[in-house]
């Protein structure tokens, strides 16, 4: 499954001038441990599990407006 989520957290907004005028940051690995992520629930699921791999297949981007883009495989 390829899961993409996007939400707005205004607490994470930042000034692009302080970041070399970039309006988007690709956050470092495991940044998702320090940022709130909405919990996804599938109604009527019969069984669920995560496939364990040596490195996490995740990516998180933060925009200056506080919009967060999160991808997990």
N, CA, C and O atoms as a Tripos MOL2 file, in Angstrom:
@<TRIPOS>MOLECULE
protein
  292   291    73     0     0
PROTEIN
NO_CHARGES

@<TRIPOS>ATOM
      1 N           0.8360   -1.1590    0.0000 N.3       1 UNK1
      2 CA          0.0000    0.0000    0.0000 C.3       1 UNK1
      3 C           0.8920    1.2370    0.0000 C.2       1 UNK1
      4 O           1.9390    1.2510    0.6470 O.2       1 UNK1
      5 N           0.4910    2.2400   -0.7020 N.am      2 UNK2
      6 CA          1.2070    3.5100   -0.7880 C.3       2 UNK2
      7 C           0.2950    4.5700   -0.1840 C.2       2 UNK2
      8 O          -0.7290    4.9110   -0.7750 O.2       2 UNK2
      9 N           0.6510    5.0900    0.9760 N.am      3 UNK3
     10 CA         -0.1990    6.0290    1.7070 C.3       3 UNK3
     11 C           0.3850    7.4330    1.6360 C.2       3 UNK3
     12 O           1.5470    7.6500    1.9780 O.2       3 UNK3
     13 N          -0.4240    8.3770    1.1940 N.am      4 UNK4
     14 CA         -0.0150    9.7790    1.1720 C.3       4 UNK4
     15 C          -1.0150   10.5740    1.9910 C.2       4 UNK4
     16 O          -2.2250   10.4060    1.8410 O.2       4 UNK4
     17 N          -0.5110   11.4380    2.8540 N.am      5 UNK5
     18 CA         -1.3570   12.2880    3.6750 C.3       5 UNK5
     19 C          -0.8700   13.7240    3.5690 C.2       5 UNK5
     20 O           0.3180   13.9820    3.3750 O.2       5 UNK5
     21 N          -1.8050   14.6480    3.7000 N.am      6 UNK6
     22 CA         -1.4630   16.0660    3.7070 C.3       6 UNK6
     23 C          -2.3850   16.7510    4.6960 C.2       6 UNK6
     24 O          -3.5880   16.4940    4.7220 O.2       6 UNK6
     25 N          -1.8040   17.6350    5.5190 N.am      7 UNK7
     26 CA         -2.5950   18.3830    6.4840 C.3       7 UNK7
     27 C          -1.9040   19.7010    6.7860 C.2       7 UNK7
     28 O          -0.7610   19.9300    6.3910 O.2       7 UNK7
     29 N          -2.6190   20.5580    7.4920 N.am      8 UNK8
     30 CA         -2.0950   21.8710    7.8680 C.3       8 UNK8
     31 C          -1.9050   21.9190    9.3720 C.2       8 UNK8
     32 O          -2.8310   21.6480   10.1370 O.2       8 UNK8
     33 N          -0.6950   22.2680    9.7860 N.am      9 UNK9
     34 CA         -0.3830   22.4950   11.1960 C.3       9 UNK9
     35 C           0.3270   23.8460   11.2560 C.2       9 UNK9
     36 O           1.5350   23.9310   11.0320 O.2       9 UNK9
     37 N          -0.4240   24.8880   11.5570 N.am     10 UNK10
     38 CA          0.1270   26.2480   11.5110 C.3      10 UNK10
     39 C           1.2770   26.4560   12.4950 C.2      10 UNK10
     40 O           2.0560   27.3970   12.3450 O.2      10 UNK10
     41 N           1.3900   25.5890   13.4970 N.am     11 UNK11
     42 CA          2.5050   25.6980   14.4470 C.3      11 UNK11
     43 C           3.8450   25.4290   13.7800 C.2      11 UNK11
     44 O           4.8880   25.8140   14.3090 O.2      11 UNK11
     45 N           3.8290   24.7690   12.6170 N.am     12 UNK12
     46 CA          5.0560   24.4100   11.9130 C.3      12 UNK12
     47 C           5.4280   25.3960   10.8090 C.2      12 UNK12
     48 O           6.4170   25.1860   10.1050 O.2      12 UNK12
     49 N           4.6560   26.4630   10.6470 N.am     13 UNK13
     50 CA          4.9790   27.4440    9.6020 C.3      13 UNK13
     51 C           6.3070   28.1260    9.9320 C.2      13 UNK13
     52 O           6.6930   28.2300   11.0970 O.2      13 UNK13
     53 N           6.9990   28.5900    8.8850 N.am     14 UNK14
     54 CA          8.3030   29.2130    9.0880 C.3      14 UNK14
     55 C           8.5180   30.3130    8.0630 C.2      14 UNK14
     56 O           7.7760   30.4130    7.0860 O.2      14 UNK14
     57 N           9.5260   31.1320    8.2860 N.am     15 UNK15
     58 CA          9.8740   32.2330    7.4060 C.3      15 UNK15
     59 C          10.8340   31.7110    6.3280 C.2      15 UNK15
     60 O          11.9360   31.2700    6.6550 O.2      15 UNK15
     61 N          10.4340   31.7540    5.0480 N.am     16 UNK16
     62 CA         11.3180   31.2450    3.9870 C.3      16 UNK16
     63 C          12.6550   31.9800    3.9090 C.2      16 UNK16
     64 O          13.6500   31.3880    3.4920 O.2      16 UNK16
     65 N          12.7020   33.2530    4.2990 N.am     17 UNK17
     66 CA         13.9580   34.0120    4.2420 C.3      17 UNK17
     67 C          15.0070   33.4100    5.1710 C.2      17 UNK17
     68 O          16.2050   33.5340    4.9180 O.2      17 UNK17
     69 N          14.5650   32.7610    6.2400 N.am     18 UNK18
     70 CA         15.4920   32.1420    7.1780 C.3      18 UNK18
     71 C          16.0020   30.7980    6.6550 C.2      18 UNK18
     72 O          16.8960   30.1990    7.2530 O.2      18 UNK18
     73 N          15.4400   30.3250    5.5480 N.am     19 UNK19
     74 CA         15.8140   29.0280    4.9720 C.3      19 UNK19
     75 C          16.2650   29.2130    3.5230 C.2      19 UNK19
     76 O          15.7860   28.5100    2.6330 O.2      19 UNK19
     77 N          17.1720   30.1440    3.2830 N.am     20 UNK20
     78 CA         17.7070   30.3910    1.9410 C.3      20 UNK20
     79 C          16.5960   30.6440    0.9180 C.2      20 UNK20
     80 O          16.7060   30.2510   -0.2440 O.2      20 UNK20
     81 N          15.5260   31.3070    1.3680 N.am     21 UNK21
     82 CA         14.3590   31.6410    0.5370 C.3      21 UNK21
     83 C          13.6400   30.4130   -0.0190 C.2      21 UNK21
     84 O          12.9390   30.5140   -1.0250 O.2      21 UNK21
     85 N          13.8020   29.2840    0.6090 N.am     22 UNK22
     86 CA         13.0980   28.0740    0.1880 C.3      22 UNK22
     87 C          11.7750   27.9780    0.9410 C.2      22 UNK22
     88 O          11.7230   28.1790    2.1540 O.2      22 UNK22
     89 N          10.7170   27.6710    0.2150 N.am     23 UNK23
     90 CA          9.3950   27.5690    0.8370 C.3      23 UNK23
     91 C           9.0590   26.1390    1.2470 C.2      23 UNK23
     92 O           7.9750   25.8940    1.7780 O.2      23 UNK23
     93 N           9.9730   25.1830    1.0090 N.am     24 UNK24
     94 CA          9.7230   23.7950    1.3370 C.3      24 UNK24
     95 C          10.9750   23.1530    1.9160 C.2      24 UNK24
     96 O          12.0850   23.3830    1.4350 O.2      24 UNK24
     97 N          10.7860   22.3510    2.9490 N.am     25 UNK25
     98 CA         11.8770   21.6000    3.5680 C.3      25 UNK25
     99 C          11.5830   20.1080    3.4630 C.2      25 UNK25
    100 O          10.4770   19.6770    3.7870 O.2      25 UNK25
    101 N          12.5380   19.3250    3.0240 N.am     26 UNK26
    102 CA         12.4280   17.8690    3.1190 C.3      26 UNK26
    103 C          13.0340   17.5120    4.4640 C.2      26 UNK26
    104 O          14.2310   17.6880    4.6900 O.2      26 UNK26
    105 N          12.1920   17.0090    5.3490 N.am     27 UNK27
    106 CA         12.6440   16.7450    6.7060 C.3      27 UNK27
    107 C          13.4960   15.4870    6.7720 C.2      27 UNK27
    108 O          13.3410   14.5590    5.9780 O.2      27 UNK27
    109 N          14.3870   15.4870    7.7300 N.am     28 UNK28
    110 CA         15.3130   14.3680    7.9010 C.3      28 UNK28
    111 C          14.5670   13.1070    8.3150 C.2      28 UNK28
    112 O          13.4360   13.1640    8.7980 O.2      28 UNK28
    113 N          15.2260   11.9670    8.1150 N.am     29 UNK29
    114 CA         14.6450   10.6960    8.5320 C.3      29 UNK29
    115 C          14.3060   10.7350   10.0150 C.2      29 UNK29
    116 O          15.0260   11.3150   10.8270 O.2      29 UNK29
    117 N          13.2120   10.1120   10.3330 N.am     30 UNK30
    118 CA         12.6840   10.0030   11.6950 C.3      30 UNK30
    119 C          12.1550   11.3180   12.2490 C.2      30 UNK30
    120 O          11.8700   11.3960   13.4440 O.2      30 UNK30
    121 N          12.0140   12.3560   11.4240 N.am     31 UNK31
    122 CA         11.3760   13.6000   11.8710 C.3      31 UNK31
    123 C           9.9220   13.3210   12.2390 C.2      31 UNK31
    124 O           9.3290   14.0330   13.0490 O.2      31 UNK31
    125 N           9.3510   12.2680   11.6280 N.am     32 UNK32
    126 CA          7.9630   11.9210   11.9130 C.3      32 UNK32
    127 C           7.7680   11.4800   13.3590 C.2      32 UNK32
    128 O           6.6310   11.4110   13.8280 O.2      32 UNK32
    129 N           8.8420   11.1820   14.0720 N.am     33 UNK33
    130 CA          8.7250   10.8410   15.4930 C.3      33 UNK33
    131 C           8.5200   12.0740   16.3610 C.2      33 UNK33
    132 O           8.0980   11.9620   17.5120 O.2      33 UNK33
    133 N           8.8180   13.2550   15.8140 N.am     34 UNK34
    134 CA          8.7220   14.4930   16.5970 C.3      34 UNK34
    135 C           7.5610   15.3810   16.1640 C.2      34 UNK34
    136 O           7.3380   16.4390   16.7530 O.2      34 UNK34
    137 N           6.8230   14.9640   15.1460 N.am     35 UNK35
    138 CA          5.7240   15.7590   14.6120 C.3      35 UNK35
    139 C           4.4420   14.9390   14.6920 C.2      35 UNK35
    140 O           4.4480   13.7340   14.4410 O.2      35 UNK35
    141 N           3.3440   15.6020   15.0430 N.am     36 UNK36
    142 CA          2.0580   14.9320   15.1140 C.3      36 UNK36
    143 C           1.6350   14.4680   13.7240 C.2      36 UNK36
    144 O           1.6970   15.2310   12.7600 O.2      36 UNK36
    145 N           1.2040   13.2080   13.6310 N.am     37 UNK37
    146 CA          0.7160   12.6360   12.3850 C.3      37 UNK37
    147 C          -0.6680   12.0690   12.6470 C.2      37 UNK37
    148 O          -0.8560   11.3190   13.6060 O.2      37 UNK37
    149 N          -1.6510   12.4160   11.8030 N.am     38 UNK38
    150 CA         -2.9990   11.8640   11.9980 C.3      38 UNK38
    151 C          -2.9780   10.3400   11.8970 C.2      38 UNK38
    152 O          -2.2670    9.7720   11.0680 O.2      38 UNK38
    153 N          -3.7480    9.7030   12.7290 N.am     39 UNK39
    154 CA         -3.8210    8.2410   12.7030 C.3      39 UNK39
    155 C          -4.8470    7.8040   11.6700 C.2      39 UNK39
    156 O          -5.9740    8.3000   11.6580 O.2      39 UNK39
    157 N          -4.4650    6.8930   10.8170 N.am     40 UNK40
    158 CA         -5.3560    6.3840    9.7800 C.3      40 UNK40
    159 C          -6.0150    5.1130   10.3000 C.2      40 UNK40
    160 O          -5.3480    4.2290   10.8380 O.2      40 UNK40
    161 N          -7.3260    5.0330   10.1340 N.am     41 UNK41
    162 CA         -8.0800    3.8620   10.5760 C.3      41 UNK41
    163 C          -8.9080    3.3600    9.3970 C.2      41 UNK41
    164 O          -9.6040    4.1360    8.7420 O.2      41 UNK41
    165 N          -8.8290    2.0670    9.1340 N.am     42 UNK42
    166 CA         -9.6590    1.4420    8.1040 C.3      42 UNK42
    167 C         -10.8070    0.7260    8.7980 C.2      42 UNK42
    168 O         -10.6020   -0.2410    9.5310 O.2      42 UNK42
    169 N         -12.0030    1.2090    8.5600 N.am     43 UNK43
    170 CA        -13.1730    0.5860    9.1870 C.3      43 UNK43
    171 C         -13.3700   -0.8200    8.6420 C.2      43 UNK43
    172 O         -13.1080   -1.0940    7.4710 O.2      43 UNK43
    173 N         -13.8310   -1.6920    9.5060 N.am     44 UNK44
    174 CA        -14.1580   -3.0800    9.1490 C.3      44 UNK44
    175 C         -12.9540   -3.8970    8.6870 C.2      44 UNK44
    176 O         -13.1140   -4.8620    7.9400 O.2      44 UNK44
    177 N         -11.7620   -3.5260    9.1170 N.am     45 UNK45
    178 CA        -10.6070   -4.3340    8.7430 C.3      45 UNK45
    179 C         -10.6800   -5.6850    9.4480 C.2      45 UNK45
    180 O         -11.1820   -5.7910   10.5670 O.2      45 UNK45
    181 N         -10.1780   -6.6990    8.7830 N.am     46 UNK46
    182 CA        -10.1650   -8.0480    9.3580 C.3      46 UNK46
    183 C          -8.8440   -8.3260   10.0600 C.2      46 UNK46
    184 O          -8.8160   -8.9660   11.1110 O.2      46 UNK46
    185 N          -7.7480   -7.8430    9.4750 N.am     47 UNK47
    186 CA         -6.4300   -8.0550   10.0440 C.3      47 UNK47
    187 C          -5.4850   -7.0220    9.4370 C.2      47 UNK47
    188 O          -5.6160   -6.6770    8.2620 O.2      47 UNK47
    189 N          -4.5400   -6.5290   10.2240 N.am     48 UNK48
    190 CA         -3.5910   -5.5440    9.7140 C.3      48 UNK48
    191 C          -2.2270   -5.7890   10.3450 C.2      48 UNK48
    192 O          -2.1180   -6.2520   11.4800 O.2      48 UNK48
    193 N          -1.1820   -5.4620    9.5700 N.am     49 UNK49
    194 CA          0.1770   -5.5570   10.0950 C.3      49 UNK49
    195 C           1.0810   -4.6860    9.2370 C.2      49 UNK49
    196 O           0.7290   -4.3200    8.1150 O.2      49 UNK49
    197 N           2.2370   -4.3620    9.7720 N.am     50 UNK50
    198 CA          3.2370   -3.6070    9.0420 C.3      50 UNK50
    199 C           4.3550   -4.5490    8.6280 C.2      50 UNK50
    200 O           4.7590   -5.4270    9.3900 O.2      50 UNK50
    201 N           4.8400   -4.3600    7.4360 N.am     51 UNK51
    202 CA          5.9760   -5.1370    6.9390 C.3      51 UNK51
    203 C           7.2490   -4.4900    7.4800 C.2      51 UNK51
    204 O           7.5130   -3.3220    7.1940 O.2      51 UNK51
    205 N           8.0270   -5.2160    8.2430 N.am     52 UNK52
    206 CA          9.2640   -4.6840    8.8020 C.3      52 UNK52
    207 C          10.3860   -4.7530    7.7740 C.2      52 UNK52
    208 O          10.6410   -5.8000    7.1800 O.2      52 UNK52
    209 N          11.0520   -3.6120    7.5760 N.am     53 UNK53
    210 CA         12.1950   -3.5340    6.6700 C.3      53 UNK53
    211 C          13.3460   -2.8710    7.4080 C.2      53 UNK53
    212 O          13.1500   -2.2880    8.4750 O.2      53 UNK53
    213 N          14.5390   -2.9560    6.8510 N.am     54 UNK54
    214 CA         15.7180   -2.4190    7.5350 C.3      54 UNK54
    215 C          15.7080   -0.8930    7.6170 C.2      54 UNK54
    216 O          16.2280   -0.3270    8.5790 O.2      54 UNK54
    217 N          15.1300   -0.2220    6.6280 N.am     55 UNK55
    218 CA         14.9960    1.2330    6.6710 C.3      55 UNK55
    219 C          13.5470    1.6080    6.3840 C.2      55 UNK55
    220 O          12.8650    0.9750    5.5780 O.2      55 UNK55
    221 N          13.1120    2.6260    7.0490 N.am     56 UNK56
    222 CA         11.7210    3.0640    6.8930 C.3      56 UNK56
    223 C          11.4970    3.6550    5.5030 C.2      56 UNK56
    224 O          12.3100    4.4420    5.0180 O.2      56 UNK56
    225 N          10.4080    3.2770    4.8760 N.am     57 UNK57
    226 CA         10.0380    3.8210    3.5740 C.3      57 UNK57
    227 C           9.0750    4.9820    3.7890 C.2      57 UNK57
    228 O           7.8830    4.8730    3.5040 O.2      57 UNK57
    229 N           9.5970    6.0790    4.2890 N.am     58 UNK58
    230 CA          8.7790    7.2470    4.5940 C.3      58 UNK58
    231 C           9.4780    8.5070    4.1150 C.2      58 UNK58
    232 O          10.6990    8.5460    3.9610 O.2      58 UNK58
    233 N           8.6770    9.5290    3.8840 N.am     59 UNK59
    234 CA          9.2160   10.8400    3.5370 C.3      59 UNK59
    235 C           8.2620   11.8970    4.0660 C.2      59 UNK59
    236 O           7.0460   11.7080    4.0640 O.2      59 UNK59
    237 N           8.8210   13.0050    4.5160 N.am     60 UNK60
    238 CA          8.0020   14.0930    5.0330 C.3      60 UNK60
    239 C           8.5400   15.4120    4.5230 C.2      60 UNK60
    240 O           9.7390   15.6800    4.5950 O.2      60 UNK60
    241 N           7.6340   16.2390    4.0020 N.am     61 UNK61
    242 CA          7.9930   17.5800    3.5490 C.3      61 UNK61
    243 C           7.1600   18.5950    4.3070 C.2      61 UNK61
    244 O           5.9930   18.3580    4.6180 O.2      61 UNK61
    245 N           7.7750   19.7210    4.5960 N.am     62 UNK62
    246 CA          7.1090   20.7950    5.3230 C.3      62 UNK62
    247 C           7.1830   22.0620    4.4940 C.2      62 UNK62
    248 O           8.2610   22.4600    4.0520 O.2      62 UNK62
    249 N           6.0390   22.6950    4.2820 N.am     63 UNK63
    250 CA          5.9800   23.9440    3.5310 C.3      63 UNK63
    251 C           5.9130   25.1250    4.4960 C.2      63 UNK63
    252 O           5.4760   24.9720    5.6360 O.2      63 UNK63
    253 N           6.3410   26.2880    4.0450 N.am     64 UNK64
    254 CA          6.4050   27.4690    4.9070 C.3      64 UNK64
    255 C           5.0590   27.8330    5.5010 C.2      64 UNK64
    256 O           5.0190   28.4890    6.5420 O.2      64 UNK64
    257 N           3.9650   27.4390    4.8920 N.am     65 UNK65
    258 CA          2.6360   27.7510    5.3850 C.3      65 UNK65
    259 C           2.2010   26.8270    6.5330 C.2      65 UNK65
    260 O           1.1790   27.0660    7.1760 O.2      65 UNK65
    261 N           2.9880   25.7730    6.7830 N.am     66 UNK66
    262 CA          2.6440   24.7980    7.8020 C.3      66 UNK66
    263 C           1.9720   23.5610    7.2270 C.2      66 UNK66
    264 O           1.5710   22.6690    7.9750 O.2      66 UNK66
    265 N           1.8450   23.4980    5.9010 N.am     67 UNK67
    266 CA          1.3060   22.2990    5.2700 C.3      67 UNK67
    267 C           2.3620   21.1860    5.3360 C.2      67 UNK67
    268 O           3.5320   21.3920    5.0140 O.2      67 UNK67
    269 N           1.9150   20.0200    5.7580 N.am     68 UNK68
    270 CA          2.7910   18.8640    5.8820 C.3      68 UNK68
    271 C           2.3660   17.8370    4.8400 C.2      68 UNK68
    272 O           1.1740   17.5900    4.6590 O.2      68 UNK68
    273 N           3.3240   17.2460    4.1640 N.am     69 UNK69
    274 CA          3.0900   16.1910    3.1880 C.3      69 UNK69
    275 C           3.8590   14.9690    3.6680 C.2      69 UNK69
    276 O           5.0740   15.0350    3.8500 O.2      69 UNK69
    277 N           3.1680   13.8610    3.8730 N.am     70 UNK70
    278 CA          3.7520   12.6600    4.4580 C.3      70 UNK70
    279 C           3.4540   11.4630    3.5630 C.2      70 UNK70
    280 O           2.3120   11.2560    3.1530 O.2      70 UNK70
    281 N           4.4780   10.6830    3.2640 N.am     71 UNK71
    282 CA          4.3210    9.5030    2.4140 C.3      71 UNK71
    283 C           4.8940    8.3030    3.1480 C.2      71 UNK71
    284 O           5.9790    8.3770    3.7250 O.2      71 UNK71
    285 N           4.1650    7.2020    3.1230 N.am     72 UNK72
    286 CA          4.6420    5.9460    3.7170 C.3      72 UNK72
    287 C           4.2850    4.8060    2.7940 C.2      72 UNK72
    288 O           3.1890    4.7670    2.2340 O.2      72 UNK72
    289 N           5.2240    3.8650    2.6320 N.am     73 UNK73
    290 CA          4.9680    2.6690    1.8130 C.3      73 UNK73
    291 C           4.8810    1.4670    2.6920 C.2      73 UNK73
    292 O           4.6700    0.3580    2.2020 O.2      73 UNK73
@<TRIPOS>BOND
     1     1     2 1
     2     2     3 1
     3     3     4 2
     4     3     5 am
     5     5     6 1
     6     6     7 1
     7     7     8 2
     8     7     9 am
     9     9    10 1
    10    10    11 1
    11    11    12 2
    12    11    13 am
    13    13    14 1
    14    14    15 1
    15    15    16 2
    16    15    17 am
    17    17    18 1
    18    18    19 1
    19    19    20 2
    20    19    21 am
    21    21    22 1
    22    22    23 1
    23    23    24 2
    24    23    25 am
    25    25    26 1
    26    26    27 1
    27    27    28 2
    28    27    29 am
    29    29    30 1
    30    30    31 1
    31    31    32 2
    32    31    33 am
    33    33    34 1
    34    34    35 1
    35    35    36 2
    36    35    37 am
    37    37    38 1
    38    38    39 1
    39    39    40 2
    40    39    41 am
    41    41    42 1
    42    42    43 1
    43    43    44 2
    44    43    45 am
    45    45    46 1
    46    46    47 1
    47    47    48 2
    48    47    49 am
    49    49    50 1
    50    50    51 1
    51    51    52 2
    52    51    53 am
    53    53    54 1
    54    54    55 1
    55    55    56 2
    56    55    57 am
    57    57    58 1
    58    58    59 1
    59    59    60 2
    60    59    61 am
    61    61    62 1
    62    62    63 1
    63    63    64 2
    64    63    65 am
    65    65    66 1
    66    66    67 1
    67    67    68 2
    68    67    69 am
    69    69    70 1
    70    70    71 1
    71    71    72 2
    72    71    73 am
    73    73    74 1
    74    74    75 1
    75    75    76 2
    76    75    77 am
    77    77    78 1
    78    78    79 1
    79    79    80 2
    80    79    81 am
    81    81    82 1
    82    82    83 1
    83    83    84 2
    84    83    85 am
    85    85    86 1
    86    86    87 1
    87    87    88 2
    88    87    89 am
    89    89    90 1
    90    90    91 1
    91    91    92 2
    92    91    93 am
    93    93    94 1
    94    94    95 1
    95    95    96 2
    96    95    97 am
    97    97    98 1
    98    98    99 1
    99    99   100 2
   100    99   101 am
   101   101   102 1
   102   102   103 1
   103   103   104 2
   104   103   105 am
   105   105   106 1
   106   106   107 1
   107   107   108 2
   108   107   109 am
   109   109   110 1
   110   110   111 1
   111   111   112 2
   112   111   113 am
   113   113   114 1
   114   114   115 1
   115   115   116 2
   116   115   117 am
   117   117   118 1
   118   118   119 1
   119   119   120 2
   120   119   121 am
   121   121   122 1
   122   122   123 1
   123   123   124 2
   124   123   125 am
   125   125   126 1
   126   126   127 1
   127   127   128 2
   128   127   129 am
   129   129   130 1
   130   130   131 1
   131   131   132 2
   132   131   133 am
   133   133   134 1
   134   134   135 1
   135   135   136 2
   136   135   137 am
   137   137   138 1
   138   138   139 1
   139   139   140 2
   140   139   141 am
   141   141   142 1
   142   142   143 1
   143   143   144 2
   144   143   145 am
   145   145   146 1
   146   146   147 1
   147   147   148 2
   148   147   149 am
   149   149   150 1
   150   150   151 1
   151   151   152 2
   152   151   153 am
   153   153   154 1
   154   154   155 1
   155   155   156 2
   156   155   157 am
   157   157   158 1
   158   158   159 1
   159   159   160 2
   160   159   161 am
   161   161   162 1
   162   162   163 1
   163   163   164 2
   164   163   165 am
   165   165   166 1
   166   166   167 1
   167   167   168 2
   168   167   169 am
   169   169   170 1
   170   170   171 1
   171   171   172 2
   172   171   173 am
   173   173   174 1
   174   174   175 1
   175   175   176 2
   176   175   177 am
   177   177   178 1
   178   178   179 1
   179   179   180 2
   180   179   181 am
   181   181   182 1
   182   182   183 1
   183   183   184 2
   184   183   185 am
   185   185   186 1
   186   186   187 1
   187   187   188 2
   188   187   189 am
   189   189   190 1
   190   190   191 1
   191   191   192 2
   192   191   193 am
   193   193   194 1
   194   194   195 1
   195   195   196 2
   196   195   197 am
   197   197   198 1
   198   198   199 1
   199   199   200 2
   200   199   201 am
   201   201   202 1
   202   202   203 1
   203   203   204 2
   204   203   205 am
   205   205   206 1
   206   206   207 1
   207   207   208 2
   208   207   209 am
   209   209   210 1
   210   210   211 1
   211   211   212 2
   212   211   213 am
   213   213   214 1
   214   214   215 1
   215   215   216 2
   216   215   217 am
   217   217   218 1
   218   218   219 1
   219   219   220 2
   220   219   221 am
   221   221   222 1
   222   222   223 1
   223   223   224 2
   224   223   225 am
   225   225   226 1
   226   226   227 1
   227   227   228 2
   228   227   229 am
   229   229   230 1
   230   230   231 1
   231   231   232 2
   232   231   233 am
   233   233   234 1
   234   234   235 1
   235   235   236 2
   236   235   237 am
   237   237   238 1
   238   238   239 1
   239   239   240 2
   240   239   241 am
   241   241   242 1
   242   242   243 1
   243   243   244 2
   244   243   245 am
   245   245   246 1
   246   246   247 1
   247   247   248 2
   248   247   249 am
   249   249   250 1
   250   250   251 1
   251   251   252 2
   252   251   253 am
   253   253   254 1
   254   254   255 1
   255   255   256 2
   256   255   257 am
   257   257   258 1
   258   258   259 1
   259   259   260 2
   260   259   261 am
   261   261   262 1
   262   262   263 1
   263   263   264 2
   264   263   265 am
   265   265   266 1
   266   266   267 1
   267   267   268 2
   268   267   269 am
   269   269   270 1
   270   270   271 1
   271   271   272 2
   272   271   273 am
   273   273   274 1
   274   274   275 1
   275   275   276 2
   276   275   277 am
   277   277   278 1
   278   278   279 1
   279   279   280 2
   280   279   281 am
   281   281   282 1
   282   282   283 1
   283   283   284 2
   284   283   285 am
   285   285   286 1
   286   286   287 1
   287   287   288 2
   288   287   289 am
   289   289   290 1
   290   290   291 1
   291   291   292 2
@<TRIPOS>SUBSTRUCTURE
     1 UNK1         2 RESIDUE 1 A UNK
     2 UNK2         6 RESIDUE 1 A UNK
     3 UNK3        10 RESIDUE 1 A UNK
     4 UNK4        14 RESIDUE 1 A UNK
     5 UNK5        18 RESIDUE 1 A UNK
     6 UNK6        22 RESIDUE 1 A UNK
     7 UNK7        26 RESIDUE 1 A UNK
     8 UNK8        30 RESIDUE 1 A UNK
     9 UNK9        34 RESIDUE 1 A UNK
    10 UNK10       38 RESIDUE 1 A UNK
    11 UNK11       42 RESIDUE 1 A UNK
    12 UNK12       46 RESIDUE 1 A UNK
    13 UNK13       50 RESIDUE 1 A UNK
    14 UNK14       54 RESIDUE 1 A UNK
    15 UNK15       58 RESIDUE 1 A UNK
    16 UNK16       62 RESIDUE 1 A UNK
    17 UNK17       66 RESIDUE 1 A UNK
    18 UNK18       70 RESIDUE 1 A UNK
    19 UNK19       74 RESIDUE 1 A UNK
    20 UNK20       78 RESIDUE 1 A UNK
    21 UNK21       82 RESIDUE 1 A UNK
    22 UNK22       86 RESIDUE 1 A UNK
    23 UNK23       90 RESIDUE 1 A UNK
    24 UNK24       94 RESIDUE 1 A UNK
    25 UNK25       98 RESIDUE 1 A UNK
    26 UNK26      102 RESIDUE 1 A UNK
    27 UNK27      106 RESIDUE 1 A UNK
    28 UNK28      110 RESIDUE 1 A UNK
    29 UNK29      114 RESIDUE 1 A UNK
    30 UNK30      118 RESIDUE 1 A UNK
    31 UNK31      122 RESIDUE 1 A UNK
    32 UNK32      126 RESIDUE 1 A UNK
    33 UNK33      130 RESIDUE 1 A UNK
    34 UNK34      134 RESIDUE 1 A UNK
    35 UNK35      138 RESIDUE 1 A UNK
    36 UNK36      142 RESIDUE 1 A UNK
    37 UNK37      146 RESIDUE 1 A UNK
    38 UNK38      150 RESIDUE 1 A UNK
    39 UNK39      154 RESIDUE 1 A UNK
    40 UNK40      158 RESIDUE 1 A UNK
    41 UNK41      162 RESIDUE 1 A UNK
    42 UNK42      166 RESIDUE 1 A UNK
    43 UNK43      170 RESIDUE 1 A UNK
    44 UNK44      174 RESIDUE 1 A UNK
    45 UNK45      178 RESIDUE 1 A UNK
    46 UNK46      182 RESIDUE 1 A UNK
    47 UNK47      186 RESIDUE 1 A UNK
    48 UNK48      190 RESIDUE 1 A UNK
    49 UNK49      194 RESIDUE 1 A UNK
    50 UNK50      198 RESIDUE 1 A UNK
    51 UNK51      202 RESIDUE 1 A UNK
    52 UNK52      206 RESIDUE 1 A UNK
    53 UNK53      210 RESIDUE 1 A UNK
    54 UNK54      214 RESIDUE 1 A UNK
    55 UNK55      218 RESIDUE 1 A UNK
    56 UNK56      222 RESIDUE 1 A UNK
    57 UNK57      226 RESIDUE 1 A UNK
    58 UNK58      230 RESIDUE 1 A UNK
    59 UNK59      234 RESIDUE 1 A UNK
    60 UNK60      238 RESIDUE 1 A UNK
    61 UNK61      242 RESIDUE 1 A UNK
    62 UNK62      246 RESIDUE 1 A UNK
    63 UNK63      250 RESIDUE 1 A UNK
    64 UNK64      254 RESIDUE 1 A UNK
    65 UNK65      258 RESIDUE 1 A UNK
    66 UNK66      262 RESIDUE 1 A UNK
    67 UNK67      266 RESIDUE 1 A UNK
    68 UNK68      270 RESIDUE 1 A UNK
    69 UNK69      274 RESIDUE 1 A UNK
    70 UNK70      278 RESIDUE 1 A UNK
    71 UNK71      282 RESIDUE 1 A UNK
    72 UNK72      286 RESIDUE 1 A UNK
    73 UNK73      290 RESIDUE 1 A UNK
